[in-house]
């Protein structure tokens, strides 16, 4: 796969050694996450909305109520900045200055439009659910025409994108390695907890197979990556 | 504590029953998180940058290299939108339409300025480290004048803010409860992993006591809340 071509808008100026523009890297960071933060401008002022999203090729999708301000604003075709961030750990250095964070992030720029085609919109909703629960769309009660009308799906072709990644131990000033200060990484990760069945669940309803991939303690990013790998061989 | 007064900018229009404007609720969501997404506008275009942040009263702080585009832009005093999101779980309903996400989020609006006062800037960096490792600032090698000059601290008074929170099981259409579809919540949470000592750690360096609060498997939000509770009684 080729790389995104950075412009002044997306080129990472600070710590360029952490920057990645290859599609493979950008896609991997996106596919391992469920939540994105969408930035947009209304009357010159900045807004950021967190939302679940999914990806197909270089297109990002997200959805919500047709009544939401974000979706009404973006649906008309306005520039958006989509940020996806995995916080991977605290980096504890021997000096205050060299403390850091391990992370994987992507910033993607494009113009968001409402998906007007009903068939594309419903296929996108199916693909969204398949991101974490492949097969569930066909099990669940299908959407009514009224529900589909009340749901806006947005699509944004990625015009440009950059990933920024930090991994590994602290990098201290050479003289500081002699200090008696504990240094290293305190990792954090998103994991699944135990399923909480709906109190009104019909007795005898079986737990579907796709939830077995998401067993308690499993890392969310690893599970989403595995599912994406099976869906997009 | 009083509540933030919503205006059209911050009032939650979609699903207002999930909206909270009380300071206590907004502060609790902020204090339980380390990463915020900062939205701002340059030449009319939206940008979103993820960064670590901390709070004192109604003031949010974040920091970074004095060379970064975000900090140079915001330091001049420009409107910012700060979003903090905890993703708490997948809500699996019996219909595609009623699927949802459990989450706690805050959107805060204000104007960000560079902290010019050196004493306030260094105190803010100390407070930042105390958010997850109280006492560490005094253990680590203090910043040099050059390091302090290379670090920009920003402050943003919250002009207005809203929290949006969803918890609990799916809410299905009454007729759908009879369907043989598994329904419930698949929780997710951020937890600490096991400490990874720096490969160059001096043998015999002891693990500091504040890291015991952050033992493997402990939830990040709960730990940060506990630490904030001790710091701000």
Contacts between the chains, C-beta under 8 A, distances in Angstrom:
chain1	res1	chain2	res2	distance
A	9	B	45	7.1
A	13	B	67	7.2
A	13	B	68	7.4
A	13	B	69	6.2
A	14	B	64	7.5
A	14	B	65	5.3
A	14	B	67	6.0
A	14	B	68	4.8
A	14	B	69	7.8
A	15	B	65	8.0
A	34	B	87	6.5
A	34	B	101	7.9
A	35	B	85	6.2
A	35	B	87	5.0
A	35	B	101	7.9
A	35	B	103	8.0
A	37	B	37	4.0
A	37	B	39	7.8
A	37	B	48	5.4
A	37	B	50	7.6
A	37	B	83	5.6
A	37	B	85	7.1
A	38	B	48	7.7
A	39	B	37	7.8
A	39	B	39	4.3
A	39	B	46	4.0
A	39	B	47	6.3
A	39	B	48	3.7
A	39	B	81	7.8
A	40	B	46	5.2
A	41	B	41	5.4
A	41	B	44	6.6
A	41	B	45	7.2
A	41	B	46	5.0
A	44	B	41	6.6
A	44	B	44	7.2
A	45	B	9	7.1
A	45	B	41	7.2
A	45	B	79	5.6
A	45	B	81	7.6
A	46	B	39	4.0
A	46	B	40	5.2
A	46	B	41	5.0
A	46	B	46	6.2
A	46	B	47	8.0
A	46	B	79	6.2
A	46	B	80	6.4
A	46	B	81	4.5
A	47	B	39	6.3
A	47	B	46	8.0
A	47	B	81	5.4
A	47	B	107	7.9
A	48	B	37	5.4
A	48	B	38	7.7
A	48	B	39	3.7
A	48	B	48	5.8
A	48	B	81	4.8
A	48	B	82	7.5
A	48	B	83	4.0
A	48	B	107	6.7
A	49	B	83	7.2
A	49	B	107	7.6
A	50	B	37	7.6
A	50	B	83	5.8
A	50	B	85	4.1
A	50	B	103	7.3
A	50	B	105	5.4
A	52	B	101	5.8
A	64	B	14	7.5
A	65	B	14	5.3
A	65	B	15	8.0
A	67	B	13	7.3
A	67	B	14	6.1
A	68	B	13	7.4
A	68	B	14	4.7
A	69	B	13	6.2
A	69	B	14	7.7
A	79	B	45	5.6
A	79	B	46	6.2
A	80	B	46	6.4
A	81	B	39	7.8
A	81	B	45	7.6
A	81	B	46	4.5
A	81	B	47	5.4
A	81	B	48	4.8
A	82	B	48	7.5
A	83	B	37	5.6
A	83	B	48	4.0
A	83	B	49	7.2
A	83	B	50	5.8
A	85	B	35	6.2
A	85	B	37	7.1
A	85	B	50	4.1
A	87	B	34	6.5
A	87	B	35	5.0
A	87	B	190	7.4
A	89	B	193	7.5
A	89	B	196	7.9
A	90	B	132	6.3
A	90	B	133	7.8
A	92	B	133	7.2
A	92	B	136	7.4
A	93	B	140	7.2
A	94	B	140	6.3
A	94	B	141	5.8
A	95	B	140	5.5
A	95	B	141	4.0
A	95	B	142	7.8
A	95	B	143	7.2
A	95	B	147	7.7
A	96	B	125	6.4
A	96	B	129	6.8
A	96	B	137	6.0
A	96	B	140	4.8
A	96	B	141	7.1
A	96	B	142	6.7
A	96	B	143	5.3
A	96	B	147	7.9
A	97	B	143	5.1
A	97	B	144	7.6
A	97	B	147	4.2
A	97	B	151	7.1
A	99	B	129	6.9
A	99	B	140	7.5
A	101	B	34	7.9
A	101	B	35	7.9
A	101	B	52	5.9
A	103	B	35	8.0
A	103	B	50	7.3
A	105	B	50	5.4
A	107	B	47	7.9
A	107	B	48	6.7
A	107	B	49	7.6
A	109	B	45	8.0
A	125	B	96	6.4
A	129	B	96	6.8
A	129	B	99	6.9
A	132	B	90	6.3
A	133	B	90	7.8
A	133	B	92	7.2
A	136	B	92	7.4
A	137	B	96	6.0
A	139	B	181	5.7
A	140	B	93	7.2
A	140	B	94	6.3
A	140	B	95	5.5
A	140	B	96	4.7
A	140	B	99	7.5
A	140	B	181	5.7
A	141	B	94	5.8
A	141	B	95	4.0
A	141	B	96	7.1
A	141	B	176	5.5
A	141	B	179	5.9
A	141	B	181	7.1
A	142	B	95	7.7
A	142	B	96	6.6
A	143	B	95	7.1
A	143	B	96	5.3
A	143	B	97	5.2
A	144	B	97	7.7
A	147	B	95	7.6
A	147	B	96	7.9
A	147	B	97	4.2
A	151	B	97	7.1
A	169	B	196	7.2
A	169	B	198	4.5
A	169	B	199	6.3
A	169	B	200	7.6
A	170	B	198	6.1
A	172	B	200	8.0
A	176	B	141	5.5
A	177	B	200	5.5
A	177	B	202	7.6
A	178	B	202	7.3
A	179	B	141	5.9
A	180	B	202	6.6
A	180	B	205	5.9
A	181	B	139	5.7
A	181	B	140	5.7
A	181	B	141	7.2
A	181	B	205	7.3
A	182	B	197	7.6
A	182	B	201	7.1
A	182	B	205	5.2
A	182	B	206	6.7
A	182	B	207	5.6
A	182	B	208	5.5
A	182	B	211	7.5
A	183	B	197	7.5
A	183	B	198	4.2
A	183	B	200	7.9
A	183	B	201	5.8
A	183	B	205	7.8
A	184	B	195	5.9
A	184	B	196	5.2
A	184	B	197	4.2
A	184	B	198	4.5
A	184	B	201	6.5
A	185	B	195	7.4
A	185	B	196	4.3
A	185	B	198	7.8
A	186	B	192	6.2
A	186	B	193	7.6
A	186	B	195	5.8
A	186	B	196	7.7
A	186	B	211	6.9
A	186	B	214	6.0
A	187	B	192	6.9
A	187	B	193	3.5
A	187	B	194	7.3
A	187	B	196	6.4
A	188	B	190	5.4
A	188	B	191	6.8
A	188	B	192	5.6
A	188	B	193	6.8
A	188	B	220	5.5
A	189	B	190	7.0
A	189	B	191	6.6
A	189	B	193	6.1
A	190	B	87	7.3
A	190	B	188	5.4
A	190	B	189	7.0
A	190	B	190	5.5
A	191	B	188	6.8
A	191	B	189	6.6
A	191	B	191	5.7
A	192	B	186	6.2
A	192	B	187	6.9
A	192	B	188	5.6
A	193	B	89	7.5
A	193	B	186	7.7
A	193	B	187	3.5
A	193	B	188	6.8
A	193	B	189	6.1
A	194	B	187	7.3
A	195	B	184	5.9
A	195	B	185	7.4
A	195	B	186	5.8
A	196	B	89	8.0
A	196	B	169	7.2
A	196	B	184	5.2
A	196	B	185	4.3
A	196	B	186	7.8
A	196	B	187	6.5
A	197	B	182	7.6
A	197	B	183	7.5
A	197	B	184	4.2
A	198	B	169	4.5
A	198	B	170	6.1
A	198	B	183	4.2
A	198	B	184	4.5
A	198	B	185	7.9
A	199	B	169	6.3
A	200	B	169	7.6
A	200	B	172	8.0
A	200	B	177	5.5
A	200	B	183	7.8
A	201	B	182	7.1
A	201	B	183	5.9
A	201	B	184	6.5
A	202	B	177	7.6
A	202	B	178	7.3
A	202	B	180	6.6
A	205	B	180	5.9
A	205	B	181	7.3
A	205	B	182	5.2
A	205	B	183	7.8
A	206	B	182	6.8
A	207	B	182	5.6
A	208	B	182	5.5
A	211	B	182	7.5
A	211	B	186	6.9
A	214	B	186	6.0
A	220	B	188	5.5
